[in-house]
Amino acid sequence: MACDTFIKIAQKCRRHFVQVQVGEVMPFIDEILNNINTIICDLQPQQVHTFYEAVGYMIGAQTDQAVQEHLIEKYMMLPNQVWDSIIQQATKNVDILKDPETVKQLGSILKTNVRACKAVGENFVPPLLDAVLIDYQRNVPAAREPEVLSTMATIVNKLGGHITGEIPQIFDAVFECTLNMINKNFEEFPEHRTHFFYLLQAV
């Protein structure tokens, strides 16, 4: 109930959260992001997703792109840390990805990202690209998700000219390492192969 009210307030008053108000030393969004761990620690997963969407609307109201990117970094720091930790563990022991609790955590992080992306809008893409692409590039081939390639193809198709400046970064991260996975033989990594060509076609 409180999270639903919070999202309505965030949608209606989003600009007020990113401006310094009378009697305040910083915008309220900074206070929220500085205390995000404390704020969400007692929330259920669905409430966390709603909270992230609400905060995303506030961040989306920030018109200074450099400030907005800094806010997005702080905003996604916690889910990215949990994601990185799981991926790090998976590089040592891939069986961790079969653990129901780990799968639940990953699913929750993905839902958080979807809600955040929906709320912030296209300006969410560059910081998201950094996190996803670096993870894809640094992972061992077996831990690279083919969905990263299909997601990049979708982003390129949907955002068109808005994403042109990011194309070199996308290719730096996925081209060589994916090519090395699929050029050895034609049987391994069939999904990577398909999604890789969809990405090439999108560009």
N, C-alpha and C positions, 0 to 999 in steps of 0.2 A: 504494500500500500504506500509506504513512505517513498519507495523507489519510483513508483508510478507518478506520484506527486512531484518528485524531484525532476523527473524527465519533462513534465509539463512546464515547470518553472524554467528549466534550462532552455526549452524551445522558445518560450515567450520572452525571456529576459536575457538571452544569450550574450548580447553585447555588453550588458552591465557586469558580467562576470570577468571580462577581459580588460576592463578599465579600472583604474584606481578610483575608488569612491571617496567621498568626503570623509575625513577622519581615519582613513585606512592608509597603510604604508605600501601595500602591494595589491594587485588585483586578486580577487577572491579565487580565481582559477589557480594561482600559484599556491595559495593556502591549501586548496583541495589536493593538488598534486604533491605537495610536501608531506601531506598526511594520508596519502591514499592507502597505505598498508593498514593503518589504524581504522580508516573508514570502512574498508571492505572485509576486514578479518572475520566479522560475525555474520556476513551476508551469505545467503544460499547462492549457488552458481547462477541461477536465473536472475537473481537480484544484482549480482556482479555485472552480468551482461547489460542489464538495464542501466546500471550506474555508469558503465563505460560509454554507453550510447549517449546518455545525458551529458557527460563531460565532453564527449566528442562534439556535440552541438555548440558548446561554449567555445571550444578550441577553434571550430570552424568559423566562428564570428571574429576571430583575430585577423585583421587585415594586413598586418606586417608579416610577410612570409618568413623572414628569419626568426622572428619571435614565435610564430606558429610552429615552425619546424622544431624549435627548442622545446616547446610545450608538448608536441607529439612524442619527442624522445622521452621526456619525463613520464608522460602518460602511458607509454607502452613498455617502460623499463621493467616493471614487475612481471608481466606475462612473458616478455622476451627472456628474462633471466630464468624463469621456470622452463621455458622451451629449450633454451641453450643447455641447461642442466640435464634435461632428459636426453637431448641429442648427444651430449658428451658421454652420458652413461651408455647410450645405445651403440656408440662407436667402439666401446670396450666389450659390450655384451648385448647383442641385438635382441636377445630373448626378453629384455626388459620391455620391449614394445608389445609383447604378448600379455603383459601384466594388466589386468582389468583396471586397476587404479591409475596406471600410467596412461592407458588409452582414454580413460575418463578425463584426466588432466589435459591431454592433448586436444581432445574434443572441446573442452571448455575454453581453452586458449584460442582455438580456431573460431568458436562462436563469439568470443570477446573481440577478436580481430574483425569479424564480419560486422558486428554492431558498431565498432569504432569507425570502420571504413565508411559505413552507411552514413554516419553522423558527420564526420569530418569532411567527407567528399573527396574530390580528386587530389587535394593537397596531402591526403594521407598516403598517396602512392609512393613518393620518393623515400620516406623513412621505412615504409614497408618493404620496398625493393631492397634497401640496404640489408635489412635483417634476413630476408628470405634468400637473396642471392649469395650473400657471403656464406650462409649456412649450406646452401646447395654446393657451392664451389669447394668448400673445405671438407665436405664429407667424403667418406669412402663410397665408391660406386653403389654398393648394395643399400646404402642408407639414403641415397638421393631419390627423392620422390618425383615420379613423372608428372604429377599434378603441378609442380612448380613450372614446368615447361608449358603446360596447357593454360595455367593462370597467366603467365607472361603473354601468351598468344592472345588470350581474352583481353588483357589490359591494353595491348597494342591495338587490337581491333576496336575496342570500345572508346578509347581515349584519342585515337588517331594522332592528329598533329600536336595535341597537348603532351604527348609522351615522347615525341621525336628526340628531344634532348637526352632522354634516358636510355635510348637504344644502345649506344656504345657500352654503357654500364651493364646492361642485360647481356649483351654478347660477350663481354669480357668474362662474366661470371659463368655463363652456361655453354658457350660454343665449344671451346676446346675440350673441356672435361667430358661433355656429353658425346662429342665426336669420338673421343678415345674409348668410350663405353660401347658405342654401336658399330665401330668399323672393324672390330676383330673378327666377328662372324655375324650371320644374319639371324641367329636364334636367340641370343641373349638380349635382354632389355627391350622386348618388342614395344612396350608402352612408351618407353623413352624415345624410341625411334619414331613412332607415330607422332607424338606430341612435339618432338624436335622439328619435324617437317611442317607441322601446323604453325609453329612459331616462325619458321623461315618464310612460310607463305604469308603470314600476317604482316611481316616486315616488308 
